[in-house]
Amino acid sequence: MLRTILSPAITKPLRAHIFFFFSLGRVIPLEAEAADSSYSHILTETRGKVGLITLNRPKALNALCNDLFTEVNDALGKYDADSSIGAIVITGSQKAFAAGADIKEMKDNKFIETYKTDFLGHWADMTKINKPILAAVNGYALGGGCELAMMCDIIYAGEKAVFGQPEIKLGVIPGAGGTQRLVKAVGKSKAMEMVLTGSVNLNANEALAAGLVSKVLPIDTLVDETVKTAEIIANMGQPSVAMAKELINKSFEVPLSAGLRWERILFQSCFGTADQKEGMGAFVEKRKAEFTNQ
């Protein structure tokens, strides 16, 4: 939730539906398609079967104002409903993925209004997206920026990426997952240190060692490499991808026995799909599988 406070170190439900069916009926060229010009704070484009969202408030270091997050959710919803898209990438600039929430926008808020309107509640809408979301993080990912990255399914970091939760310096606490998702990624002690001091941040390699990110890449190639991974995922059978994403995310919320039971049920349900027949048939016949997402 922060964009203005930088430490000296960095300035230098399992749902009831079991089956998910998608139909990829048209062929998308690998080059980028035209962006949606209806947004003010983000840029969108399509690369093959991947939707790319770029946060675009450079003067504010991509501070997450209400309108920006509303646009992100809208773009995510459109990509989720588009049968030609199999995965989504969110990125920012090379200087800042997102340096926090927009403090100027929220500084005069009152408790009653924030409670009644469920302030920041709409940020969690992105966690309801069925398709995998990958974060390509360059530069600052502080406060809300770190929380945004953690709401994604996979995080790739550029070599100069910095992750932190400095909200305590503003007299508040993280409000969009910083006290919940961070501890599951880096452990209790490190999460406590980061949140309670507000000045202990993780650079890219530290984030990799802690398990917060999956890979560290050169700044200039980060987005392209993230899109490549997203394209690999997008070419898998989409019912299986959706099931796997949901099960992994729910593993943080349900007891092990319940998670294992649901995993087994969804695994068994795969044998009712055409993709299972194609995938296993292709393996036996030593050829590439051609999934139809049915």
N, C-alpha and C positions, 0 to 999 in steps of 0.2 A: 504493500500500500504506500509506497514512497517513491518520490522522484527527486526531491531536493536535498535530502540528507545523505551525503556520501562520505564514507570514512576516508581518512588520509591514505590508507593502504590501497584504495581503489582509484582515488583521483590521481594518484600517481599511477435395480431390484432384480435380482434375476427376474426378468419379466415373465408373465404367464405364457407368452408366446415362445415356443421352442424353435420354430423354423423361421428363418429369415430368407426371403427369396428376392433376388435382384435379377434384372434382365439387362445385359449389355448388348443392345441391339445394333449399335452403330460403331464404326471404326473411327477412332480419334487419332489424328496425326500427332507425332511426337513433338512437333514444334508448338510453341505457346499459341493459344487462341486469344482473341481480343478480350481485354479486361472489361469488367462491368464498370461503367462510368457513373453509376448512380450513387456511389459512396463518397463521403467527404474525408474520412479518416483512415481508410484502408484501400489497398489495391488488390484486385483479384485477377487471376488468369488460370487457364487450364493448360497443363503440360501432359499430353497423352491422357492417361486415366487418372491423373493427379490434379486436384484442385489446390492452388497456391494462394494463400492470403498473406499480404504484406502490410504490417502496421505502418501507417504513414502520417505521423505527426512529428516530423524531424525537429522542429523548433522546440518542442516540448519533450524531446527524447522519448517519444511514443508513450507519453503519460496516458494512462488508461481512463479517459473520461467516460461518462455514461454513454454518450453517443457512439464513441468508438466501440465499446463493448457490445452495444446494440447492433452495430453493423457487423461485427465479428460473428455474433450469434445468427444474424440473418444470412450471412454468406455460408456459414457452416450448415444451416438448415437447407439451403438450396443445394449445396453439394451432396448432402446426405440423401436428398430426394432425387438426385440426378443418377439415373441408372448407368450412365457412362463413366461415372467417377467411382474409383475404388478406394482411394485414400486421400488425405488432406494434409498439407504442410502449412504451418504458421511460422512466419519469420518477421523480423523488424529490419533495422538498418545495421550496418557494420559497427556503428557506435553504440547503439542501444536496441536490444530486443524490446524491452519496455522497462523504463527506469522507475516504475511504480504507478500507483493510482494518481489521479489529478487532485493534489492537495488543495489547490485554490478552489476547486469545485465543491469540495466537501467541508472546508474548514468551518463554515457557519452552520452546519447541520445541528439539529436538536435531537435528543434521544427519542422522543415520542414519534416524530416524523420518520426517523430512520427505522424504528421498530415497526410502525404501522405499514410502511411501504416496503418492508423487508429489504432495506438498502444493501446493495451488492448481491442480493439473492439471485438476480438474473445472470450473474457471472457463472453460476453452476449449471446453467442451461446447456453449456457445451459438453458437459459430462454425460448428457443424454444422447449425444450423437452416436449412431451405430457404427459408422465407419472409423477406422483408425486415424488418429490425428498425431502428426509428428511435429515437434518444435525444433526449429533451426535457430539456435540462440547465439548471436554475436553480441559482444559488448555487455552492457549492464542488463541484468535481469534481477531487479531489486523489488522487494515488497510485493506489490500486485503483479509485477512482471515475473517474479520467481513463482508466484502462485499460479499465474497463467500457464507457465511452462509445465508445472507439476500437474495441471489438469489435462495435459496432453498425454498420449500413450507412450511415446518414445521421445527422448530428448537427445539431440546431437548438439554439441557445443563447438563454437569457434575457439581458436587458441587463446583469445583475449577475453573470453566470456567471464563474467563475475556474477555470482549468485548470492543473495543476501536477503534478510528480513529485518530492516532497520526501523520498523514502526514504533518501537518502544521509545525512540528518541523524540517522537511527536506526542508522547503522552497517551498512545493507544496501543493496540496489539494487532497482529495480523487478523484480517477479517474474511479471507477467502481461501482458507485452507493451510495457511502457513504454520499453524500449531498442530495440524492434523496430518497432512500429507508429508511434511518435511521430516517428521520424526520417523515415519515409516520408510523413508528413503535413506536417511543418514544416521538414524539411531537417536535415542533420547538425549544422551550427553551433548552431542554436537548440536542437535536442534535447540536444546536449552541454551547453550552458549551463544548460538547465532541470534536467537529471538530475544534473550534477556539482556545481552549487551548491545545489540543493534549495530555492532561494529565489526563482528567477526564474519567475514565473508569467505566464500569458496571460489578460488579460481577454477579454470576449466579442468586442470589435471586433478585438483583436489576433489572436485565434483565427480570426476570419473572414478577416483579411488573410493569415494564414499558411496557410490552406487546411484547418485542422483542423475547422472547422464550415462548414455550408452557408448558414446564415442566422442573423441576430440579430433577436429579436422582443421585444416588451414582456413583462414577467414574467407579467402576469395572463392574457395570451392565448397564451402559449407552448404549453401542452399542447393546447389546442383547435386551434391552427394546425398543430401536428405531426400531430394526428389527421386533419386535413383532407388533408394530403399523403399520409398512410398510406391514406386512403380512396380517393384517386385511384389509387394503386398497386394497391390491392386490387380495383379494378374493371377492371384490365387482364386480359388472358389470362394465367392463372397459370402455364402451362407456359413461356411466354416470359419472364415475370418471374423464375422460378426459374433458367432458363438464363442470363439476363443477370446476375443476382446472382452466380452461380457463376463465370462468366467474368471479371467484374470483380475479384472477390476473388482468383482464381487468377493474374491478371496480375501480382500481386506476387511470385509464387513460381516462375513458369515463364519460359523464354526467350521473347522476342518472337515468334520464328518458330513455336514450339510453340503459343503463345497464339493467334496468328492462324489457325493450322491448325484448332485446336479451335473457334474462333469460327465459321469457315467451315462446319465440319461441323454444328455446332448450328444455324447459320442455315439450312443446307440441310434439316435435320431438321424445321424449322418447317413446311415445305411438306407434311408428313405429318399436320398437325393441322387440326382443324375450325376452330380459331380463326384460322389464317392465311386460310382461305377466307372466313370471315366478315369479318375485318378488312379485307382487300383488296377484297372485294366491296362492303362498306359505303363504303369510300373512293371507289370508282368510281361507286357509286350515290348518293353525297352524302347519306348518312344515318349515324346513330350506330351503331357496331358493338355487337352484343350477344354478348359472348363466353360460351362454355359451358365453358371450361377443358378442352376435349377436343382 
